[in-house]
Amino acid sequence: MRVLVVSWEYPPVIYGGLGRHVHRLTEGLVGDGHDVAVVTQAHEDAPDDEDVRGVRVLRVRPDPPAGPDKPEDLVPWVLALNTSLIRAAHRLTRAWSPDVVHAHDWVDAHAGINVARAMDRPLVATIHATEAGLWDGWLSTPLSRARHDIEAWLVAEATRTIVCSEAMRVEASAAFDVPPEDLTVILNAVDESAWRTTPEARQAMRERFGIPPTTPLLVFGGRLEWEKGTDICIEALARIRQRHHDARLVLAGAGSQEINLRRLAQRLQIDHVVQFPGRLDQPELAALFGAADVALVPSSYEPFGIVALEAAAAGTPVIAGDSGGLREVIEHEVTGLLVPPRDPDSLASAALRLLDDKGLAERLVRAAHERTARDFVWSAVARETEKVYAAASRDPRPPRPRPAPAVDGNILADRPESVRQAWRRARGDLL
C-alpha cells in the first residue's frame, strides 16, 4: 500500500509525542513492506527531500507570514504552512499516487483534507489531543475556537479516525459529537533500545549539570506548559528538600511557562537547584532520564503520555498524574505511581517513597519493562494502523456534514449528562 503522511512534526522537528509517534509509525509501515512518503515542515539541518530508512521525506518552509510572533498569529502561520504542504504533496503525486492519506493534527488538517479530496483518496486522521480537552471543554478565545473548528472538520472529513487511548476516545467523542465506536484506539509505543544508556552516559549527564552521583535527582521531560504540571514539580521539590536537603530538579524542555517557572523557583528560594536546559535531543534526554532517581510526569491533561514509557525504558521509576491516558500507561503500584494532578503534596510524598525505598523503585522499573515489551511495541502500532488503512480503502465512509462553528463557552454544555460524566471519569475528576 502507498501511504502519504501529512505531519507538521517529523525529525528533526519534534515538539513532543506526536513527532516521535509519526516517526516510528512510518518506519514501521516501511518495515512491513508499504511505500510511505511524508510531507512535513522544513528544518535548517535537514535536506528538503531525502530517504530516511525507506521513508521519503519532503520538507517545506511555510509561505509568509514566517512565523507566529504572538499567539493570535498562529492560525495565519498554520495556513501558510499548509499551502506549502499542499504544493509539496501535489508535486510528489504527479508521479506517485497514494492509496490513502494520513493527517495527524489540526496544524496539518487543511493539507491532509485538500490533498485527499483532490486525489479522491480515503483520509485517515489521528487525533493526538483536542483543544476542548486541554481546557476542560472551555473554548473561550478566538484561537481556541479556531483550533477546535479545524479539529472537528478533520474528524468530519476523515474516513476513519484513530485516537491514542481509551481516554481520548471518550474525549474526542464528546468534543466532536461522534459515536465512540467510530473512533479506533491504537495505543502509542516506545523503542526501549533507543532509551537504554550506558553508565558512562549517565555519569556524563550528571557531570554536565554539576550533580554528584549520590545526590537525589528528579527529572521532567516535555513541554513547559501549565497542563504538564511543571509548576507542581517545583513546588514538590521544595517539600522534598525538607527531608533530602540536596535534592535537585531538571526541567528539560521548552514552552510558554518557562519565565513563570523560573519566578516560582525564585519565590520558593530553590532556583539554585532547579535547572532549565531547554529542549534536549533524544540521546541526551535518555541519558538524563537514566541518570535520574525519579521521573516526574504530573500532567493534569495527557491524552497518552509517551514520555512516561520513555522514562521507564531508561530505567527510571515514574510518578504520573492520575488522569487521561496516563492511567493506561502506568498501572499504580505495579509499573509506576499515580498521584492526583495539581497536588504537590502527593507528588512529593510519592517521590520520597521512591527515594527512600530503592527496592520499590527497582520493582516498578522491572514491571514497567515487562509490560512495555508486551503492550507498547511500534510494530504492533504499525500493524493496527494498517488495518485502519485497509478498512478505509475497502469501505470509505463519506464525510460527515461540516460542524457548526464553536461558540464562546463550554463545549459540553449541550451534551447529555452521560457524556459529561464519561468525560469527567476519563480525566480523573470522578472515580
C-alpha positions as CSV (number, residue, x, y, z in Angstrom):
1,M,0.0,0.0,0.0
2,R,1.2,3.5,-0.8
3,V,0.7,5.9,2.1
4,L,1.0,9.7,2.1
5,V,1.5,11.0,5.6
6,V,1.0,14.7,6.4
7,S,2.5,15.8,9.6
8,W,3.9,19.2,10.8
9,E,6.3,17.3,13.1
10,Y,8.9,14.9,11.8
11,P,12.6,14.5,12.8
12,P,14.4,16.7,13.4
13,V,11.4,18.8,14.0
14,I,9.9,17.3,17.2
15,Y,7.9,19.2,19.8
16,G,6.5,16.3,21.7
17,G,5.0,12.8,21.4
18,L,3.3,13.5,18.1
19,G,6.5,13.8,16.2
20,R,8.0,10.7,17.8
21,H,4.8,8.7,17.0
22,V,4.8,9.7,13.3
23,H,8.5,8.9,13.0
24,R,8.2,5.4,14.4
25,L,4.9,4.6,12.7
26,T,6.2,5.4,9.2
27,E,9.4,3.4,9.8
28,G,7.2,0.5,11.0
29,L,5.0,0.8,7.9
30,V,8.1,0.6,5.6
31,G,9.3,-2.4,7.6
32,D,6.0,-4.1,6.8
33,G,6.5,-3.5,3.1
34,H,4.5,-0.4,2.5
35,D,5.6,2.6,0.3
36,V,5.5,5.6,2.6
37,A,6.1,9.3,1.9
38,V,5.9,12.2,4.4
39,V,5.4,15.9,3.7
40,T,6.4,18.0,6.7
41,Q,7.9,21.2,8.0
42,A,11.5,22.1,7.0
43,H,14.5,22.3,9.3
44,E,17.7,24.0,8.6
45,D,19.8,20.9,9.4
46,A,17.8,18.5,7.2
47,P,17.5,18.2,3.4
48,D,14.3,19.2,1.6
49,D,14.0,15.8,0.0
50,E,15.6,12.6,1.4
51,D,15.1,9.0,2.0
52,V,15.2,8.1,5.8
53,R,15.3,4.4,6.3
54,G,13.0,3.8,3.4
55,V,10.6,6.7,4.1
56,R,10.7,9.5,1.6
57,V,10.6,12.8,3.4
58,L,9.7,16.1,1.7
59,R,10.2,19.2,3.9
60,V,8.8,22.6,3.1
61,R,9.1,26.1,4.5
62,P,5.9,28.0,5.3
63,D,4.7,30.7,3.0
64,P,4.6,34.2,4.5
65,P,4.0,35.0,7.3
66,A,7.2,33.5,8.5
67,G,6.1,32.5,12.0
68,P,3.8,33.3,14.9
69,D,5.2,36.2,16.9
70,K,2.1,36.2,19.1
71,P,-0.4,33.5,19.9
72,E,-3.0,35.3,17.7
73,D,-0.7,34.9,14.8
74,L,-0.7,31.1,15.0
75,V,-3.6,30.4,12.7
76,P,-2.2,32.5,9.8
77,W,1.1,30.7,10.2
78,V,-0.6,27.3,10.2
79,L,-2.5,28.2,7.0
80,A,0.8,29.4,5.4
81,L,2.4,26.1,6.3
82,N,-0.5,24.2,4.8
83,T,-0.3,25.9,1.4
84,S,3.4,24.8,1.3
85,L,2.5,21.3,2.3
86,I,-0.2,21.1,-0.3
87,R,2.2,22.2,-3.1
88,A,4.7,19.6,-2.0
89,A,2.1,16.8,-1.9
90,H,0.8,17.7,-5.4
91,R,4.4,17.8,-6.7
92,L,5.0,14.4,-5.2
93,T,1.8,12.8,-6.6
94,R,2.5,13.8,-10.2
95,A,4.4,10.5,-10.5
96,W,3.4,8.7,-7.3
97,S,-0.3,8.1,-6.3
98,P,-1.1,7.2,-2.7
99,D,-3.8,4.7,-1.7
100,V,-4.5,6.6,1.5
101,V,-3.7,10.0,3.0
102,H,-3.0,10.2,6.8
103,A,-3.1,13.5,8.6
104,H,-2.0,13.8,12.2
105,D,-3.1,17.1,13.8
106,W,-5.1,20.2,13.4
107,V,-2.0,22.0,12.3
108,D,-1.8,20.0,9.1
109,A,-5.5,19.3,8.7
110,H,-6.0,21.6,5.7
111,A,-3.3,19.9,3.7
112,G,-4.5,16.4,4.5
113,I,-8.1,17.1,3.7
114,N,-7.4,19.0,0.5
115,V,-4.9,16.5,-0.9
116,A,-7.2,13.6,-0.1
117,R,-10.2,15.3,-1.7
118,A,-8.2,16.4,-4.8
119,M,-7.0,12.8,-5.4
120,D,-10.2,11.2,-4.3
121,R,-8.4,9.0,-1.8
122,P,-9.6,8.0,1.7
123,L,-8.4,10.2,4.5
124,V,-7.3,8.8,7.9
125,A,-6.9,11.1,10.8
126,T,-5.1,10.6,14.1
127,I,-6.3,12.9,16.9
128,H,-3.4,13.1,19.4
129,A,-5.1,15.7,21.6
130,T,-8.0,18.1,21.5
131,E,-8.3,21.8,22.2
132,A,-11.5,21.2,24.2
133,G,-9.8,18.6,26.3
134,L,-6.9,20.9,27.0
135,W,-9.2,23.5,28.5
136,D,-11.7,21.1,30.1
137,G,-14.3,21.9,27.5
138,W,-14.0,25.6,27.6
139,L,-13.4,27.4,24.2
140,S,-13.1,31.0,25.5
141,T,-10.7,32.6,23.0
142,P,-10.8,33.0,19.2
143,L,-7.7,30.8,18.9
144,S,-9.3,28.0,20.9
145,R,-12.4,28.1,18.8
146,A,-10.4,28.2,15.6
147,R,-8.3,25.2,16.7
148,H,-11.5,23.3,17.8
149,D,-13.3,24.1,14.5
150,I,-10.3,22.7,12.5
151,E,-10.1,19.5,14.6
152,A,-13.9,19.0,14.2
153,W,-13.6,19.5,10.5
154,L,-10.8,17.0,10.2
155,V,-12.8,14.3,12.1
156,A,-15.8,15.0,10.0
157,E,-13.9,14.7,6.7
158,A,-11.9,11.6,7.7
159,T,-13.0,8.2,6.5
160,R,-11.5,6.7,9.7
161,T,-10.2,8.4,12.9
162,I,-7.6,7.0,15.2
163,V,-7.1,8.1,18.9
164,C,-4.2,7.2,21.2
165,S,-6.1,5.9,24.3
166,E,-9.5,4.9,25.6
167,A,-9.5,8.3,27.5
168,M,-9.1,10.0,24.1
169,R,-11.9,8.0,22.6
170,V,-14.2,9.4,25.3
171,E,-12.8,12.9,24.9
172,A,-13.0,13.0,21.1
173,S,-16.4,11.5,21.0
174,A,-17.7,14.2,23.4
175,A,-15.8,17.1,21.8
176,F,-16.8,16.3,18.2
177,D,-20.2,14.7,18.9
178,V,-19.4,11.5,17.1
179,P,-20.2,7.9,18.2
180,P,-17.3,6.3,20.3
181,E,-17.4,3.2,18.1
182,D,-16.4,5.4,15.1
183,L,-13.0,6.0,16.8
184,T,-10.3,3.4,16.7
185,V,-8.0,3.2,19.7
186,I,-4.3,2.4,18.9
187,L,-2.0,2.9,21.9
188,N,1.4,4.6,21.4
189,A,4.6,2.7,22.0
190,V,8.3,3.1,22.7
191,D,11.5,1.8,21.3
192,E,13.1,0.6,24.5
193,S,16.5,0.0,23.0
194,A,16.7,3.7,22.0
195,W,16.2,4.8,25.6
196,R,18.8,2.5,27.2
197,T,22.0,4.2,28.0
198,T,25.4,3.4,29.4
199,P,26.7,4.1,32.9
200,E,29.2,6.4,31.3
201,A,26.5,8.4,29.5
202,R,24.5,8.8,32.7
203,Q,27.6,9.9,34.7
204,A,28.4,12.4,32.0
205,M,24.9,13.8,32.2
206,R,25.2,14.3,35.9
207,E,28.5,16.0,35.5
208,R,27.0,18.2,32.8
209,F,24.6,19.6,35.3
210,G,27.0,19.6,38.2
211,I,25.1,16.9,40.2
212,P,27.1,14.5,42.3
213,P,26.4,10.7,41.8
214,T,24.6,10.3,45.2
215,T,22.5,13.5,45.0
216,P,18.8,12.8,44.6
217,L,17.8,13.9,41.1
218,L,14.3,14.4,39.8
219,V,13.7,14.9,36.1
220,F,10.8,16.2,34.0
221,G,11.0,15.9,30.2
222,G,8.4,17.7,28.0
223,R,6.8,21.0,27.1
224,L,6.9,23.6,29.8
225,E,3.2,24.2,29.9
226,W,0.6,24.5,32.6
227,E,-1.2,21.2,31.8
228,K,2.1,19.3,32.1
229,G,2.4,20.2,35.8
230,T,5.9,21.7,35.7
231,D,5.0,24.2,38.4
232,I,3.8,21.3,40.6
233,C,7.3,19.7,40.1
234,I,8.9,22.8,41.5
235,E,6.5,23.0,44.5
236,A,7.1,19.3,45.2
237,L,10.8,19.8,45.2
238,A,10.6,22.4,47.9
239,R,8.8,19.8,50.1
240,I,11.2,17.0,49.2
241,R,14.2,19.1,50.2
242,Q,12.8,19.2,53.8
243,R,14.0,15.6,54.1
244,H,16.5,15.3,51.2
245,H,18.3,18.7,51.6
246,D,20.4,18.3,48.5
247,A,17.7,17.1,46.0
248,R,17.8,18.6,42.6
249,L,15.3,19.1,39.7
250,V,16.0,19.3,36.0
251,L,13.1,20.5,33.7
252,A,14.1,19.5,30.2
253,G,12.0,21.2,27.5
254,A,10.7,24.5,26.3
255,G,7.4,26.3,26.5
256,S,5.4,29.3,27.3
257,Q,5.7,28.9,31.1
258,E,9.5,29.0,31.5
259,I,9.6,32.6,32.8
260,N,6.8,31.9,35.3
261,L,8.5,28.7,36.4
262,R,11.8,30.5,37.0
263,R,10.0,33.1,39.1
264,L,8.3,30.3,41.1
265,A,11.6,28.7,41.8
266,Q,13.0,32.1,42.9
267,R,9.9,32.7,45.1
268,L,10.4,29.4,46.8
269,Q,14.1,30.1,47.2
270,I,15.2,26.9,45.3
271,D,16.2,28.5,42.0
272,H,19.8,27.4,42.6
273,V,18.7,23.7,42.4
274,V,16.3,23.9,39.5
275,Q,17.8,23.8,36.1
276,F,16.3,24.6,32.6
277,P,18.5,23.1,29.9
278,G,15.9,23.6,27.1
279,R,14.8,21.0,24.7
280,L,17.2,18.1,24.6
281,D,17.7,15.6,21.7
282,Q,16.6,12.0,22.2
283,P,20.0,10.6,23.3
284,E,20.5,13.4,25.7
285,L,17.1,13.0,27.2
286,A,17.6,9.3,27.5
287,A,20.8,9.8,29.4
288,L,19.2,12.4,31.6
289,F,16.3,10.1,32.5
290,G,18.7,7.3,33.1
291,A,20.8,9.4,35.4
292,A,17.7,10.4,37.5
293,D,16.3,8.8,40.6
294,V,12.7,9.7,39.7
295,A,10.9,10.8,36.5
296,L,8.0,13.2,37.0
297,V,5.0,13.2,34.6
298,P,2.4,15.0,36.8
299,S,0.1,16.1,33.9
300,S,-3.4,17.3,34.5
301,Y,-4.2,16.7,30.8
302,E,-2.4,13.9,29.0
303,P,-4.0,12.1,26.0
304,F,-1.5,9.3,26.3
305,G,1.8,10.2,28.0
306,I,4.6,8.6,25.8
307,V,7.2,10.3,28.0
308,A,6.2,8.0,30.9
309,L,7.1,5.0,28.7
310,E,10.4,6.6,27.6
311,A,11.5,7.4,31.2
312,A,10.6,3.8,32.3
313,A,12.6,2.4,29.3
314,A,15.6,4.4,30.5
315,G,15.4,2.5,33.8
316,T,13.8,5.2,35.9
317,P,10.7,4.8,38.2
318,V,7.8,7.1,37.1
319,I,5.3,9.1,39.0
320,A,2.5,10.3,36.8
321,G,-0.7,12.3,37.1
322,D,-3.8,10.1,37.6
323,S,-5.5,11.5,34.5
324,G,-6.4,10.7,30.9
325,G,-4.1,8.3,29.0
326,L,-1.5,8.1,31.8
327,R,-3.9,5.7,33.6
328,E,-3.5,3.4,30.6
329,V,0.3,3.7,30.6
330,I,1.0,3.4,34.3
331,E,-0.5,0.7,36.5
332,H,-0.5,2.2,40.0
333,E,1.9,0.4,42.4
334,V,2.8,-2.0,39.6
335,T,4.6,-0.2,36.8
336,G,4.8,3.2,38.5
337,L,2.9,5.5,40.9
338,L,-0.1,7.6,40.1
339,V,-0.9,10.8,42.1
340,P,-3.8,13.3,41.9
341,P,-2.9,16.1,39.3
342,R,-2.2,19.6,40.6
343,D,-1.3,18.2,44.1
344,P,2.4,19.0,45.1
345,D,2.0,17.3,48.5
346,S,1.0,13.9,46.9
347,L,3.8,14.3,44.3
348,A,6.3,15.0,46.9
349,S,5.2,12.1,49.1
350,A,5.4,9.7,46.1
351,A,8.9,10.9,45.3
352,L,10.0,10.4,48.8
353,R,8.7,6.9,48.8
354,L,10.9,6.1,45.8
355,L,13.9,7.9,47.1
356,D,13.7,6.1,50.4
357,D,12.8,2.7,49.1
358,K,15.2,1.5,46.4
359,G,13.5,-1.9,46.3
360,L,10.2,-0.4,45.4
361,A,11.8,1.7,42.7
362,E,13.6,-1.3,41.2
363,R,10.4,-3.4,41.3
364,L,8.4,-0.8,39.4
365,V,11.1,-0.4,36.8
366,R,11.2,-4.2,36.2
367,A,7.5,-4.5,35.9
368,A,7.4,-1.5,33.5
369,H,9.9,-3.1,31.2
370,E,7.9,-6.3,31.1
371,R,4.7,-4.6,30.3
372,T,6.3,-2.3,27.7
373,A,7.8,-5.3,25.9
374,R,4.3,-6.9,25.8
375,D,1.9,-4.0,25.2
376,F,3.7,-0.9,23.8
377,V,5.6,-2.0,20.7
378,W,5.8,0.0,17.5
379,S,5.5,-3.0,15.2
380,A,2.1,-3.6,16.8
381,V,1.1,0.1,16.2
382,A,2.1,-0.2,12.6
383,R,0.0,-3.4,12.1
384,E,-3.1,-1.9,13.8
385,T,-2.8,1.2,11.7
386,E,-2.5,-0.9,8.5
387,K,-5.9,-2.4,9.5
388,V,-7.4,1.0,9.6
389,Y,-5.9,1.9,6.2
390,A,-7.4,-1.3,4.7
391,A,-10.8,-0.6,6.2
392,A,-10.7,3.0,4.9
393,S,-9.8,1.7,1.4
394,R,-12.3,-1.1,1.4
395,D,-15.2,0.8,2.9
396,P,-14.7,4.5,2.5
397,R,-17.2,6.4,4.7
398,P,-18.4,9.6,3.2
399,P,-17.6,12.9,5.0
400,R,-20.0,14.0,7.7
401,P,-21.7,17.4,7.5
402,R,-19.3,20.2,8.3
403,P,-19.7,21.0,12.0
404,A,-21.1,24.4,13.1
405,P,-18.5,26.9,14.3
406,A,-17.8,26.7,18.0
407,V,-19.2,29.5,20.3
408,D,-17.7,31.1,23.3
409,G,-18.4,28.8,26.3
410,N,-18.1,25.1,27.2
411,I,-18.4,22.5,24.5
412,L,-20.0,20.1,27.0
413,A,-22.9,22.4,27.8
414,D,-25.3,20.8,25.3
415,R,-24.0,17.3,25.7
416,P,-26.1,14.6,27.6
417,E,-25.3,14.1,31.2
418,S,-24.0,10.6,30.5
419,V,-21.4,12.1,28.1
420,R,-20.3,14.7,30.7
421,Q,-19.9,12.0,33.3
422,A,-17.8,9.9,31.0
423,W,-15.6,12.9,30.2
424,R,-15.1,13.5,34.0
425,R,-14.2,9.9,34.6
426,A,-11.7,9.8,31.7
427,R,-10.0,12.9,33.0
428,G,-9.8,11.5,36.5
429,D,-12.2,14.0,38.0
430,L,-14.6,11.2,39.0
431,L,-13.8,7.7,40.3
